[in-house]
Amino acid sequence: MAGAAVMHIRPMVPADVEAALEIERETYPEPWSEGVFADELGRDDRIYLAADLDGRLVGYGGLMVIGDEAHVTTLTVAPEARGSRIGTRLMLALARRAREAGARSLTLEVRVSNVAAQALYRRFGMAPVGVRKRYYRDEDALIMWAHDIDTDEYGRRLAEIEESL
């Protein structure tokens, strides 16, 4: 199909930080700084992925893996690219990377007001387990977990999500 946009998920690199900072500023009241990105990208226990659409950064996600637990540190899609399943593709890639790294559980925090993101995470088997008061300073965070992500059953869930894309 001529003119179709090409989506690519790849490892995030320092050259992506400038574009990521722009997305951060458009998305969050307290965006990450260049220093935070530099620190995160330089750590061995982190996995960061970038989503390119026709060669332009439109999203990114991060994962911290400690032992058999993986924590999604960020999952952000540029405002103009939301609704195009980029978040689903990034989350799918992060969940697979977590499994490859030996994680048995996956966790994250999400704004209590971000109903769309919560629905995405539920699709990945994540369930709310508690609230972190004022986690975002201006808002509480819902803590979500998915357990047994190392099972064949969870692998089938990921395959079904991928098939739906």
C-alpha positions in Angstrom: 0.0 0.0 0.0 1.7 3.2 -1.2 2.1 5.9 1.4 1.4 3.7 4.4 3.2 4.9 7.6 5.9 2.6 8.8 6.0 1.9 12.6 9.2 0.6 14.1 10.0 -0.2 17.8 13.7 -0.2 18.6 16.1 0.4 21.5 16.1 4.1 22.6 19.4 5.8 22.2 20.8 9.1 23.6 20.1 10.8 20.2 16.4 10.3 21.0 16.4 12.4 24.1 15.8 15.8 22.5 12.6 14.5 20.8 11.6 12.7 24.0 12.0 15.9 26.0 9.6 17.6 23.6 7.0 14.9 24.1 7.5 15.0 27.9 6.8 18.8 27.9 3.7 18.3 25.8 2.4 15.5 28.1 3.4 16.0 31.7 3.1 18.9 34.2 6.5 17.8 35.6 8.5 16.4 32.6 11.6 14.3 32.9 14.8 16.3 32.4 17.7 15.5 30.0 19.7 14.4 33.0 17.0 11.8 34.0 16.9 10.4 30.5 20.7 10.3 30.4 20.8 8.4 33.8 18.1 6.0 32.8 19.6 5.2 29.4 23.0 4.6 31.1 21.8 1.9 33.6 22.3 -1.8 33.1 19.0 -2.7 34.8 16.9 -0.6 32.4 15.5 -1.3 29.0 14.2 1.7 27.0 12.4 1.4 23.7 11.5 4.0 21.1 8.6 4.0 18.7 9.4 5.6 15.3 6.7 6.5 12.8 8.2 7.2 9.4 11.5 7.9 11.1 10.1 10.3 13.7 10.0 9.5 17.5 6.4 9.3 18.5 6.7 7.4 21.8 8.9 5.6 24.2 8.7 3.2 27.1 11.1 2.1 29.9 11.4 -0.9 32.0 13.5 -1.6 35.2 14.2 -5.2 35.9 15.2 -6.3 39.3 15.3 -10.0 40.0 12.1 -11.5 38.9 10.1 -8.2 38.9 9.9 -5.7 36.0 8.6 -2.1 36.6 7.4 0.0 33.7 9.1 3.3 34.4 7.4 5.3 31.6 5.2 4.8 28.7 4.5 7.9 26.7 3.1 8.6 23.3 3.2 12.0 21.5 -0.2 13.7 21.8 -0.7 13.8 18.0 0.0 10.1 17.7 -2.4 8.9 20.5 -5.1 6.5 19.4 -3.0 4.8 16.8 -2.0 1.8 19.0 1.6 3.0 19.6 1.1 2.6 23.3 -0.1 -1.0 22.8 2.9 -1.8 20.6 5.3 -0.3 23.1 3.7 -2.1 26.0 3.8 -5.4 24.1 7.5 -4.9 23.4 8.2 -4.1 27.1 6.2 -7.1 28.3 8.2 -9.3 26.0 11.5 -7.8 27.1 10.4 -8.3 30.8 9.8 -12.0 30.1 13.1 -12.4 28.2 14.9 -10.8 31.2 13.4 -13.5 33.5 10.7 -11.4 35.2 7.7 -13.2 36.7 5.8 -10.0 37.5 5.2 -6.7 35.9 4.2 -3.5 37.7 3.6 0.2 37.2 2.0 3.3 38.5 -0.6 5.3 36.5 -2.5 8.5 37.2 -5.9 7.7 38.7 -7.4 10.0 36.1 -5.8 8.2 33.1 -8.6 5.8 32.3 -7.3 5.1 28.8 -3.9 4.0 30.1 -5.6 1.9 32.8 -7.6 0.1 30.1 -4.5 -0.6 28.1 -2.7 -2.1 31.2 -5.7 -4.2 32.1 -5.5 -5.7 28.6 -2.0 -6.9 29.6 -3.4 -8.6 32.6 -2.6 -5.8 35.1 -4.9 -5.3 38.0 -5.0 -2.5 40.5 -3.7 -3.4 43.9 -3.4 0.0 45.7 -2.9 3.7 45.5 0.2 5.9 46.1 -1.1 9.1 47.5 0.2 12.2 45.7 2.7 10.1 43.7 2.6 12.7 40.9 2.4 15.6 43.4 -0.8 16.8 41.9 -2.5 13.4 41.7 -2.6 10.0 43.2 -1.3 6.9 41.3 -3.0 3.6 40.9 -0.5 0.7 41.4 -1.1 -2.1 39.0 0.5 -5.6 38.8 0.5 -8.6 36.5 1.8 -11.8 38.0 2.9 -15.0 36.3 4.0 -13.2 33.1 6.5 -16.0 32.6 3.8 -18.6 31.9 2.6 -20.0 28.5 -0.8 -18.5 29.3 0.6 -15.0 29.5 2.6 -15.6 26.3 -0.7 -16.5 24.6 -2.2 -13.3 25.9 0.7 -11.3 24.3 0.3 -13.2 21.0 -3.5 -12.4 21.0 -2.7 -8.7 21.6 -0.2 -8.8 18.7 -2.6 -10.5 16.4 -5.2 -7.7 17.1 -2.8 -5.0 15.9 
